[in-house]
Amino acid sequence: MSITKEQVLKQLAGLGLPDGGDLVSRDMIRALTVEGDAVRFVIEVAPDLAPKFSGVRDAAQAIVSRMEGVGSVSAVLTAHGPAAKSATPSGAPPSLKVGGHPKPQSEPTKPSGVDRIVAIASGKGGVGKSTLSSNLAVALAKQGRRVGLLDADIYGPSQPRMMGVSERPKSPDGKTIIPLTSHGVTMMSIGLMVEPEKAVVWRGPMLMGALQQMMGQVEWGELDILLVDLPPGTGDVQLTLCTKTQMTGAIVVSTPQDVALLDARKALDMFKTLHTPVLGLVENMSHYICPTCGTEAHIFGHGGVAAEAKTLGLPFLGEIPLDLDIRLAGDGGTPIAAGDGPLAEAYAQLASRLVEGGMA
């Protein structure tokens, strides 16, 4: 007997909560997936409620495990942290101008308290760079690292949606920006500073000024690593970041197909020109497992990024599969890495390689 998501939600709706309501009516279930007889989901609560909900997680997992046709259940409890309190009224935008010409810098700098800064880059769009950035950030946080995530894709910011945040950052003095926290990750994006439907129509200097603000005026706090989700290509944002910031290095993401690798090589050449170390390459959308028959298919080819890394003498950091649940989890605001299972494990392994290699 096959299990559906609707059946799982119906069971979870019958579990009463300590402070009233149920998990479904209060919209606390995230990233619910059913693969064969395996069920996975995330219970998302406010930080102050987390201690009370550990028993709820166990009860929810037990209820689902008793369903006919369910072989295994994985339930994860996660908490969203609010932005730090400030003098700015709730919901109001920071009283500061975003963008504008950058301020002069005599030498590259980095935010106080941030140990390492790693860019996540790609030569072209559509290879899953932002998805990798959010999931890698969450995977590193789950392994005990203090992680920041800066969405530097000024024209197409996607991290607010992928990380499940929409609150505007606060600014207590019109200069300092207080970042948000989600899934254990401190994050900032230009997408949080403008209206969601509003296009950012800026020339190069304004892009450079905005990036300088998000690096220098955001209160990042003490971080082991700050991941920077770069826009595709080799333009103003990349040039500004690598020349104005003390970079630890960059990770280049590509699908295995030849067209993507052509552009990835340009990104690699850019980092070489800018004297930014390339920490390794990641092959995204490496393979697809048919959920019906279990056949492995290589829609975009396979092994091209690993071969390129070997040719260039660079570390190959791993493969991430092409899977619908990764996309659904990102669209739902809870990266798949926040849960358990084979997909989360793929990002966990990538995070482990960075930690073990001293890169995170």
QUISULTA-V171765 format. One line per field, one symbol per residue. phi: phi as a letter, one per 20 degrees, with the letter a starting at -180 (. if undefined). A space follows every 10 residues. Layout:
BEGIN
phi->???
END
This chain:
BEGIN
phi->.eedffffff fffeefdgdo mbfefeldec lfcccmdddc bdddcfgfeg gfdfffgfff fffffeffne ebccdddcce effffbffgg nefgebednn ffefcfbfcb gfneeccced cbfcenenff ffffffffff ffeneeddcd eeeffcfcfg ffemcbfffe cfcncfdefe cblndecbbf fedcfgeefe dceggfffff ffffeedeef mecfbdedee ffncdfffff ffedcfefrc dddbefffff fgffffffff fffeldfefr dceelfbcdf fedmfeddfd nbnfffffff femdfdeqdd febgffffff fencggffdc ogffffffff ffffffemeb
END
